[in-house]
């Protein structure tokens, strides 16, 4: 069963709808009714909706919004890269003097932008890291991609049958996305609609990247569905007031559900879940 998210006050477009309807009713009341009716009309039109939808994440007008755009995260959703990236990062952190297990590395850094990761690492170490170190890490990562990277199981079949517009919004750079999607044969599915965390002021868990992607694709947040595999990405999608599906293969689904995502473990389930959201 799909759980309907809670949501925010009316957005600008919805307020305009109320204003148009309200203006017409006010004109009718001016001509046909007294001041008491006019005051009641004002309260019903302009005050009740504000308090009715205040403090919710999904307004009444958007509850049944059709799905128009699917926004995919890249690493771990489209390409099976999380273990590769985090294994190399774990080794690099050990070289810097920060000992973490692979699981701890994934829990701490998965879904964050490189800048966010570097800031966290430098704060922990209490010193700046050498840019040359990160260039070396990128070279090791890209070399591992060449030999080990594969698409997430089932994603090709899903992309072939989804009838919606699609784009990618990833914390990774454009270079990394093009590299990984190109190596796995997935790049052609997205018609160059790739959006990077480096293009916005704040990365995940802030909503900036998903809102930027929706704006570039000329789609309102209410008509977007995000497919994510990290707590930071799920939080970002929810803060953007988008519906979110959490791919939790190899991850604790409770962490995603607690943040408000509908969870699934098999990519073959994704089309059906999106279809259910489209019918809500």
C-alpha positions as CSV (number, residue, x, y, z in Angstrom):
1,X,0.0,0.0,0.0
2,X,1.4,3.4,-1.0
3,X,1.6,5.9,1.9
4,X,0.5,9.4,1.1
5,X,3.1,11.9,2.2
6,X,2.3,14.9,4.3
7,X,3.1,18.3,2.8
8,X,3.5,22.1,2.7
9,X,1.2,25.2,2.2
10,X,-0.2,26.0,-1.1
11,X,2.4,27.0,-3.7
12,X,2.2,30.1,-5.9
13,X,0.3,28.4,-8.7
14,X,-2.3,27.1,-6.3
15,X,-2.7,30.4,-4.6
16,X,-3.3,32.0,-8.0
17,X,-6.1,29.4,-8.5
18,X,-7.7,30.4,-5.2
19,X,-7.3,34.1,-6.0
20,X,-9.1,33.8,-9.4
21,X,-12.0,31.8,-7.9
22,X,-12.1,34.2,-5.0
23,X,-12.2,37.3,-7.1
24,X,-15.1,36.0,-9.2
25,X,-17.1,35.1,-6.0
26,X,-16.3,38.4,-4.4
27,X,-17.7,40.3,-7.4
28,X,-20.8,38.2,-7.3
29,X,-21.3,38.9,-3.6
30,X,-20.7,42.7,-4.1
31,X,-23.5,42.8,-6.6
32,X,-26.0,40.3,-5.0
33,X,-25.3,40.3,-1.2
34,X,-24.7,42.4,1.8
35,X,-21.5,43.1,3.7
36,X,-22.0,40.2,6.0
37,X,-22.0,37.7,3.1
38,X,-19.1,39.5,1.6
39,X,-17.1,39.0,4.8
40,X,-18.0,35.4,5.0
41,X,-17.0,34.9,1.4
42,X,-13.6,36.5,2.1
43,X,-13.0,34.2,5.1
44,X,-14.0,31.1,3.2
45,X,-11.9,31.9,0.1
46,X,-8.7,33.3,1.6
47,X,-8.4,32.2,5.2
48,X,-9.8,28.6,5.3
49,X,-7.5,27.2,2.6
50,X,-4.4,28.8,4.3
51,X,-5.2,27.2,7.7
52,X,-6.5,24.0,6.1
53,X,-3.2,23.2,4.3
54,X,-0.8,24.9,6.7
55,X,1.8,22.5,8.1
56,X,1.2,19.7,5.6
57,X,3.6,18.5,2.9
58,X,1.1,17.7,0.3
59,X,-1.8,20.1,-0.4
60,X,-5.3,19.0,-1.3
61,X,-4.9,20.3,-4.8
62,X,-1.7,18.3,-5.4
63,X,-2.8,15.0,-3.7
64,X,-3.8,13.5,-7.0
65,X,-1.2,15.1,-9.2
66,X,-0.3,12.8,-12.2
67,X,3.3,11.7,-12.5
68,X,5.1,13.5,-15.3
69,X,8.8,13.2,-14.4
70,X,10.9,10.5,-12.8
71,X,14.2,11.8,-11.3
72,X,16.7,9.1,-10.8
73,X,19.7,9.2,-8.5
74,X,22.7,7.7,-10.3
75,X,25.1,5.8,-8.0
76,X,23.3,2.8,-6.5
77,X,20.1,3.4,-8.5
78,X,21.2,3.3,-12.1
79,X,24.8,2.0,-11.8
80,X,26.0,-0.4,-9.2
81,X,28.9,1.8,-8.0
82,X,28.4,2.4,-4.3
83,X,30.5,-0.5,-3.2
84,X,33.3,0.4,-5.6
85,X,33.3,4.1,-4.6
86,X,33.1,3.5,-0.9
87,X,35.7,0.7,-0.9
88,X,38.2,3.1,-2.5
89,X,37.2,5.9,-0.2
90,X,37.6,3.7,2.9
91,X,41.2,2.9,1.8
92,X,41.9,6.5,1.2
93,X,40.6,7.5,4.6
94,X,42.8,4.9,6.2
95,X,45.8,6.5,4.4
96,X,44.7,9.8,6.0
97,X,44.5,8.3,9.4
98,X,40.7,7.8,9.7
99,X,39.9,4.1,10.2
100,X,36.3,3.2,9.2
101,X,34.7,-0.1,8.2
102,X,33.2,-0.3,4.8
103,X,29.7,-0.1,6.3
104,X,30.6,2.9,8.4
105,X,32.0,4.6,5.3
106,X,28.8,4.0,3.4
107,X,26.6,5.1,6.3
108,X,28.6,8.4,6.7
109,X,29.2,9.4,3.1
110,X,26.7,7.7,0.7
111,X,24.6,10.2,-1.1
112,X,26.8,13.3,-0.3
113,X,28.5,15.5,-2.8
114,X,32.3,15.3,-3.0
115,X,32.6,18.8,-1.6
116,X,30.4,17.7,1.4
117,X,32.5,14.6,1.9
118,X,35.8,16.6,1.8
119,X,34.4,19.1,4.3
120,X,33.4,16.3,6.7
121,X,36.8,14.6,6.3
122,X,38.7,17.8,6.9
123,X,36.6,18.7,9.9
124,X,37.3,15.3,11.4
125,X,41.0,15.4,10.7
126,X,41.3,19.0,11.8
127,X,43.4,19.9,8.7
128,X,43.1,20.5,5.0
129,X,43.6,17.7,2.5
130,X,45.9,17.9,-0.5
131,X,43.9,18.3,-3.8
132,X,46.4,15.9,-5.4
133,X,45.1,13.2,-3.0
134,X,41.6,13.7,-4.4
135,X,42.8,13.6,-8.0
136,X,44.5,10.3,-7.2
137,X,41.2,9.0,-5.7
138,X,39.3,9.9,-8.8
139,X,41.8,8.1,-11.0
140,X,41.5,5.0,-8.9
141,X,37.8,5.2,-8.9
142,X,37.5,5.6,-12.7
143,X,40.0,2.8,-13.2
144,X,37.8,0.5,-11.1
145,X,34.7,1.5,-13.0
146,X,36.4,0.4,-16.3
147,X,36.7,-3.2,-15.0
148,X,34.0,-3.6,-12.3
149,X,31.1,-1.3,-13.0
150,X,27.7,-2.7,-14.0
151,X,24.1,-1.5,-14.3
152,X,21.9,-2.0,-11.2
153,X,20.2,-5.4,-11.8
154,X,16.9,-4.9,-13.7
155,X,17.3,-1.2,-14.4
156,X,17.6,-1.6,-18.2
157,X,14.3,-3.4,-18.4
158,X,12.6,-0.7,-16.3
159,X,14.0,2.2,-18.3
160,X,12.7,0.5,-21.5
161,X,9.1,0.3,-20.3
162,X,8.6,3.4,-18.2
163,X,6.3,5.8,-20.1
164,X,7.3,8.9,-18.3
165,X,10.0,11.6,-18.9
166,X,13.2,10.8,-17.1
167,X,16.3,12.6,-15.8
168,X,19.2,12.1,-13.5
169,X,20.0,14.2,-10.4
170,X,23.2,13.1,-8.7
171,X,25.6,14.4,-6.2
172,X,28.4,13.4,-8.5
173,X,29.9,15.6,-11.2
174,X,28.8,15.7,-14.8
175,X,32.1,13.9,-15.7
176,X,31.4,11.1,-13.3
177,X,27.8,10.6,-14.4
178,X,28.7,10.6,-18.1
179,X,31.5,8.1,-17.4
180,X,29.4,5.7,-15.4
181,X,26.3,5.9,-17.5
182,X,28.3,5.6,-20.7
183,X,30.2,2.5,-19.5
184,X,27.0,0.8,-18.5
185,X,25.1,1.7,-21.7
186,X,22.5,3.8,-19.8
187,X,23.4,7.3,-21.0
188,X,21.1,7.2,-24.1
189,X,18.0,6.7,-21.9
190,X,18.2,10.3,-20.5
191,X,18.7,12.5,-23.6
192,X,21.4,14.5,-21.9
193,X,19.1,15.4,-19.0
194,X,21.7,15.1,-16.3
195,X,21.9,17.4,-13.3
196,X,24.8,17.6,-10.9
197,X,25.1,18.7,-7.3
198,X,27.9,20.9,-8.4
199,X,25.4,23.0,-10.2
200,X,23.5,24.2,-7.1
201,X,24.5,26.0,-4.0
202,X,23.6,23.2,-1.6
203,X,23.7,19.5,-2.2
204,X,21.7,16.7,-0.6
205,X,20.1,16.6,1.9
206,X,19.0,20.1,0.9
207,X,16.3,20.1,-1.8
208,X,18.1,22.4,-4.2
209,X,19.3,19.7,-6.7
210,X,15.9,18.1,-7.2
211,X,14.1,21.5,-7.4
212,X,16.7,22.6,-10.0
213,X,16.2,19.4,-12.0
214,X,12.4,19.9,-12.0
215,X,12.8,23.5,-13.0
216,X,15.1,22.6,-15.9
217,X,12.6,19.9,-17.0
218,X,9.7,22.4,-16.7
219,X,7.9,20.2,-14.2
220,X,6.3,21.1,-10.9
221,X,7.5,19.2,-7.8
222,X,4.1,17.7,-7.3
223,X,4.4,15.9,-10.6
224,X,7.8,14.4,-9.9
225,X,8.8,11.1,-8.4
226,X,12.3,10.6,-7.1
227,X,14.1,7.2,-7.0
228,X,16.8,7.3,-4.4
229,X,19.0,4.9,-2.4
230,X,20.4,7.0,0.4
231,X,18.9,8.7,3.4
232,X,20.4,12.1,2.3
233,X,18.7,11.8,-1.1
234,X,15.4,10.7,0.4
235,X,15.5,13.7,2.8
236,X,16.3,16.0,-0.1
237,X,13.4,14.7,-2.2
238,X,10.9,15.1,0.7
239,X,12.1,18.6,1.4
240,X,11.5,19.4,-2.2
241,X,7.9,18.2,-1.8
242,X,8.3,15.3,-4.2
243,X,7.1,11.8,-3.9
244,X,10.0,9.5,-3.3
245,X,10.7,5.8,-3.7
246,X,13.6,4.3,-1.7
247,X,15.6,1.5,-3.4
248,X,16.9,-0.4,-0.4
249,X,18.6,-3.5,-1.9
250,X,21.3,-4.3,0.7
251,X,20.1,-1.4,3.0
252,X,17.8,-1.2,6.0
253,X,14.4,-0.3,4.7
254,X,13.3,1.0,8.1
255,X,15.7,4.0,7.7
256,X,14.1,5.0,4.5
257,X,10.5,4.4,5.7
258,X,11.1,6.5,8.8
259,X,12.0,9.4,6.5
260,X,8.8,9.0,4.5
261,X,9.8,7.0,1.5
262,X,8.0,4.1,-0.1
263,X,10.6,1.3,-0.2
264,X,11.3,-1.5,-2.6
265,X,14.1,-4.1,-3.0
266,X,13.7,-5.3,-6.6
267,X,13.9,-2.9,-9.6
268,X,11.1,-5.0,-11.3
269,X,8.7,-3.5,-8.7
270,X,9.5,0.1,-9.7
271,X,7.0,0.5,-12.6
272,X,4.1,-0.8,-10.5
273,X,5.0,1.5,-7.6
274,X,5.1,4.5,-9.9
275,X,1.8,3.4,-11.5
276,X,0.2,3.3,-8.1
277,X,1.4,6.8,-7.3
278,X,0.1,8.0,-10.6
279,X,-3.4,6.7,-9.7
280,X,-3.5,8.1,-6.2
